[in-house]
Amino acid sequence: MTARSLHLSRRTAVAIAISLLLVAAVAIVRWPGGAAAGPSARSGNTGIVARPFAQLQEPPAADEALPVPESPAFDRRGDLYWVTVWGYQGFSLFRLDMDSRQSEGVAVTDPADPDWAPAFVAIAFHRDGSLYAADFAGQRIVRIDTRTWTSTDVVTRADTGAETFYPDDLAFDRQGNLYITDLQGDVTDPKGKVYRYSAAGELSVVADRLAAPNGVALSPDEHQLWVSEYHSNRLLRMDLAEDGGVVENPYFRVIEVIANFSGPGLPDSLKVDSGNNLYQAFYRGGRLQVLSEYGDHLADVTLAGGPEDYRQTTNLVIEPRTRNAYLIAGGEGGARLYSFRALGRGPVPFSHS
């Protein structure tokens, strides 16, 4: 081997070594902690089939609206609660026994309004055992005492100072602050908002001028707020400051579009696993899409038997500390709960801390 060829071989070897180091460095920056980062580091698109777990409502009559079941949430005993927008058998709130897979209606009353007929669209358990619920038609958030099943108002339309208030989804952080989406507006008139109702009882606007914000969830470290914008068909990520508002730089607030969606349905509610993977449900889409925190398309969750009878895939829950996930859906077949294995474990919510 000549001196020149030896020099070139060494130079080539050095170049290869530098390239490998750069690849490793990019991987470390993109996925902090390397392989320990878990499912967020996955690449490629995985197919996941959700299988029927429990029938929640029977098929509707010809003159009845299609069921829109929503917001499955576990209490600390392991029972699963869910709501249905139009009501069913005189109830809007239900409790599902996970062993028998049977649901029973829960009668919620308002002592100040005996004729109240709530239209619950979202629920979230508090650490004290109470249940917070979004009454879409009543334009208010209520706190339900789960010992007596009586409710009191927490946030009303008057509290917002707006002409209308349509609370659609709820998420507690670990300090007991409640994030609320206000499902209003469209792409020509984006007037929807995200509110924060603090543990101290103060209401503030986190973000506004949104086209029907729907789902809301916090990253595991609670430094980011995820919001699905229904009428814009996209997913937003908001960096949160210590006061719970959006981080503001000298030139802009840190609100980023992480994904623009296409395909059947529009983005409804969403959940996050412990690896900060996003599980986005699509209303009238009969499906879920799983994305990484960077917007990578990781997996599609489809319904066993097809989506034709259960296209209203609205929401899901991942059981805390497990990968047991449950997707709720409605349609011509009634309302049904499906089960599947999530890519990551369910984070411990405020209610279980």
C-alpha positions in Angstrom: 0.0 0.0 0.0 1.4 3.4 -1.0 1.7 6.3 1.4 -0.9 8.2 -0.6 -3.4 5.2 -0.4 -2.7 4.8 3.3 -3.4 8.5 3.9 -6.7 8.2 1.9 -7.7 5.1 3.9 -7.1 6.9 7.2 -9.0 9.9 6.0 -11.9 7.7 4.9 -11.9 5.9 8.3 -11.9 9.2 10.1 -14.8 10.5 8.0 -16.8 7.3 8.7 -16.2 7.6 12.4 -17.3 11.2 12.5 -20.5 10.3 10.5 -21.3 7.6 13.0 -20.7 10.0 15.9 -23.0 12.6 14.3 -25.8 10.0 13.8 -25.5 9.0 17.5 -25.5 12.6 18.6 -28.7 13.3 16.6 -30.3 10.2 18.1 -29.4 11.4 21.6 -30.7 14.9 21.0 -33.9 13.7 19.4 -34.6 11.0 22.0 -33.2 12.1 25.4 -31.8 9.1 27.3 -31.4 7.0 24.2 -33.2 3.6 24.3 -34.5 4.4 27.8 -36.8 7.0 26.3 -39.1 4.1 25.4 -41.9 4.0 22.7 -41.2 7.7 21.6 -38.1 6.4 19.9 -40.0 4.0 17.6 -40.1 4.5 13.9 -42.4 3.2 11.3 -46.1 2.7 11.3 -47.7 0.0 13.4 -51.2 -1.5 13.0 -53.1 -2.0 16.2 -56.5 -3.6 16.3 -58.9 -2.5 19.1 -61.3 -5.4 20.0 -64.8 -5.1 21.5 -64.7 -5.1 25.3 -68.2 -4.0 26.5 -71.5 -2.9 24.8 -72.6 0.3 26.5 -75.7 1.3 24.5 -78.0 -0.7 22.2 -78.5 0.4 18.6 -80.7 3.5 18.4 -84.2 3.5 16.9 -84.7 5.0 13.5 -86.0 8.3 15.0 -83.1 8.6 17.6 -79.8 10.4 17.2 -76.7 8.3 16.9 -75.0 7.7 20.3 -72.0 9.9 21.1 -70.4 8.3 24.1 -67.4 10.2 25.6 -64.7 10.6 28.2 -63.9 7.3 29.8 -62.2 7.8 33.1 -61.1 5.5 35.9 -61.7 6.2 39.6 -59.3 5.1 42.3 -61.3 1.8 42.8 -60.8 0.8 39.2 -64.4 1.4 38.0 -64.7 3.1 34.6 -67.0 6.1 34.2 -68.2 7.4 30.9 -70.8 9.9 29.6 -73.1 10.1 26.6 -74.0 13.4 25.1 -77.7 12.8 24.2 -78.4 10.8 27.3 -79.4 7.1 27.5 -82.2 5.6 29.6 -82.6 8.9 31.4 -78.9 9.2 32.4 -75.9 11.2 31.1 -73.3 9.6 33.4 -72.6 5.9 33.7 -70.4 3.5 35.7 -68.9 0.4 34.1 -67.9 -2.6 36.2 -64.7 -3.8 34.5 -65.3 -7.4 35.8 -68.9 -7.9 34.8 -68.6 -5.4 31.9 -72.0 -4.1 32.8 -72.9 -0.4 32.9 -75.4 1.4 35.3 -76.7 4.9 35.1 -75.7 7.4 37.8 -78.3 10.0 38.6 -76.7 13.4 39.2 -78.8 16.2 40.7 -78.5 19.9 41.2 -80.2 21.0 44.5 -80.5 24.5 43.1 -82.2 23.3 39.9 -84.4 20.2 40.3 -85.3 20.2 36.6 -81.7 20.2 35.4 -81.0 17.7 32.6 -77.2 17.8 32.0 -75.5 17.0 28.6 -72.1 15.8 29.9 -69.4 15.7 27.3 -66.3 15.3 29.5 -65.4 14.2 33.0 -62.2 14.3 35.1 -61.7 13.0 38.7 -60.2 15.2 41.3 -57.7 13.8 43.9 -60.4 14.4 46.6 -62.6 11.9 44.9 -65.1 14.4 43.4 -65.9 14.3 39.7 -65.7 17.4 37.5 -68.0 17.4 34.5 -68.5 19.6 31.4 -72.2 20.3 30.8 -72.1 21.4 27.2 -75.7 22.5 26.9 -75.7 24.2 30.3 -72.4 26.0 29.4 -70.8 25.2 32.6 -68.4 23.0 34.6 -69.8 21.3 37.7 -68.2 19.5 40.6 -70.0 16.3 41.6 -69.8 15.0 45.1 -69.5 11.2 44.5 -70.9 10.4 47.9 -74.2 12.1 47.3 -74.1 12.6 43.5 -75.1 16.2 43.9 -73.4 19.0 41.8 -72.3 22.5 42.3 -71.2 25.0 39.7 -67.5 25.6 39.3 -67.2 27.6 36.1 -70.2 29.2 34.3 -70.6 31.2 31.1 -70.9 34.3 33.2 -67.5 33.6 34.8 -65.9 33.6 31.4 -67.3 37.0 30.5 -68.2 35.7 27.0 -71.5 35.5 25.3 -71.2 31.7 24.9 -69.2 29.0 26.6 -69.1 25.4 25.3 -66.7 23.4 27.5 -65.8 20.2 25.7 -62.8 18.5 27.3 -61.0 18.6 30.7 -57.5 17.8 32.0 -56.1 18.2 35.5 -52.4 18.8 36.2 -50.7 17.4 39.3 -51.3 20.6 41.2 -55.1 20.5 40.7 -55.3 23.1 38.0 -58.0 22.3 35.4 -57.5 22.9 31.7 -60.7 23.4 29.7 -61.3 23.6 25.9 -64.1 25.8 24.7 -65.4 24.3 21.4 -66.3 27.3 19.4 -65.3 28.8 16.1 -64.2 27.6 12.7 -61.4 28.4 10.2 -63.2 31.6 9.1 -64.0 32.7 12.6 -61.6 31.2 15.1 -63.1 32.2 18.4 -62.5 29.1 20.5 -60.4 29.2 23.7 -58.5 27.1 26.2 -59.1 28.1 29.8 -57.2 27.3 33.0 -59.2 27.1 36.2 -56.5 27.2 38.9 -56.6 25.2 42.2 -57.1 28.5 43.9 -60.3 29.1 41.9 -59.0 31.7 39.4 -60.0 31.5 35.7 -57.6 32.6 33.0 -57.3 32.2 29.2 -54.4 30.1 28.1 -55.0 30.5 24.3 -57.6 32.0 22.1 -58.5 32.6 18.4 -58.7 28.8 17.9 -60.9 26.9 15.4 -63.0 24.7 17.8 -60.4 23.4 20.2 -61.5 19.9 21.3 -59.1 17.5 23.0 -56.7 18.6 25.7 -53.9 16.7 27.5 -50.7 17.4 29.3 -47.2 15.9 28.6 -45.9 13.6 31.4 -43.6 16.4 32.7 -46.5 18.9 32.3 -44.3 21.4 30.4 -46.5 21.1 27.4 -50.2 21.2 26.6 -51.5 19.3 23.7 -54.7 20.6 22.0 -56.5 19.1 19.0 -58.2 21.8 16.9 -61.3 20.2 15.4 -62.2 22.5 12.5 -58.6 23.1 11.5 -57.9 19.3 11.5 -54.6 19.7 13.3 -52.7 19.1 16.6 -51.1 21.9 18.6 -48.4 21.9 21.2 -48.1 24.8 23.7 -45.1 25.2 25.9 -46.3 26.1 29.4 -44.8 28.7 31.8 -44.6 28.3 35.5 -47.9 30.3 35.9 -49.7 27.9 33.6 -49.9 30.2 30.6 -48.1 29.8 27.3 -44.4 30.6 27.2 -43.8 34.0 25.5 -40.6 34.8 23.5 -39.8 38.3 22.4 -41.4 37.7 19.1 -44.1 35.0 19.6 -45.8 32.7 22.0 -44.7 29.0 21.8 -47.7 27.5 20.1 -46.7 25.0 17.4 -48.5 22.9 14.8 -47.2 19.4 15.3 -49.4 17.6 12.9 -51.9 18.4 10.1 -54.4 15.5 9.7 -56.1 14.0 6.7 -58.3 11.0 6.2 -61.7 10.1 7.6 -63.0 12.1 10.6 -61.9 15.2 12.5 -59.7 15.3 15.6 -61.8 14.8 18.8 -60.3 14.0 22.2 -56.7 12.8 22.8 -54.6 11.2 25.5 -50.9 10.9 26.3 -48.9 7.9 27.5 -45.9 8.0 29.8 -43.6 8.2 26.7 -45.4 11.4 25.6 -46.9 9.6 22.6 -50.2 11.1 21.5 -53.4 9.0 20.9 -55.7 11.1 18.8 -59.4 10.0 18.3 -61.2 11.0 15.1 -64.9 11.8 15.3 -66.8 10.1 12.5 -63.5 8.5 11.5 -63.8 5.1 13.3 -60.1 5.2 14.2 -57.2 6.5 16.4 -53.8 7.7 15.3 -50.7 7.5 17.5 -48.0 10.1 17.1 -44.7 10.8 18.8 -44.1 14.1 20.5 -42.4 15.2 17.3 -45.4 14.4 15.1 -44.1 11.1 13.8 -46.9 8.8 12.7 -46.3 5.7 15.0 -49.4 3.6 14.7 -53.0 3.4 13.5 -55.6 1.9 15.8 -58.5 0.4 13.9 -61.7 -1.3 15.1 -62.1 -5.1 14.8 -64.9 -5.8 12.4 -64.5 -2.4 10.7 -65.7 1.1 11.6 -69.1 1.1 9.8 -71.3 0.8 12.9 -69.1 2.7 15.3 -67.7 5.7 13.5 -68.1 8.2 16.4 -64.6 7.4 17.9 -64.5 10.2 20.4 -62.1 9.4 23.3 -60.0 6.9 25.1 -58.3 6.2 28.4 -55.1 4.4 29.3 -55.3 2.6 32.7 -52.7 4.2 35.0 -49.4 2.3 35.2 -50.5 -0.2 32.6 -50.6 -0.4 28.8 -54.3 -1.4 29.0 -56.1 1.1 26.8 -59.9 1.6 26.1 -61.4 3.4 23.2 -65.0 4.6 23.3 -67.2 4.8 20.1 -70.7 5.2 19.0 -72.8 4.9 15.9 -75.5 2.8 14.2 -74.5 -0.2 16.4 -75.1 1.8 19.6 -72.1 2.6 21.9 -69.2 0.3 22.6 -66.0 0.2 24.5 -63.0 -1.3 22.7 -59.7 -2.5 24.2 -56.1 -2.4 22.9 -52.5 -2.3 24.0 -51.0 1.1 24.1 -47.4 1.7 23.1 -46.6 3.1 26.6 -48.0 2.9 30.1 -50.7 5.3 31.3 -49.4 8.1 33.4 -50.6 8.5 37.0 -53.3 11.2 36.9 -54.0 13.8 39.5 -56.9 11.7 40.8 -54.6 8.8 41.7 -51.7 10.8 43.1 
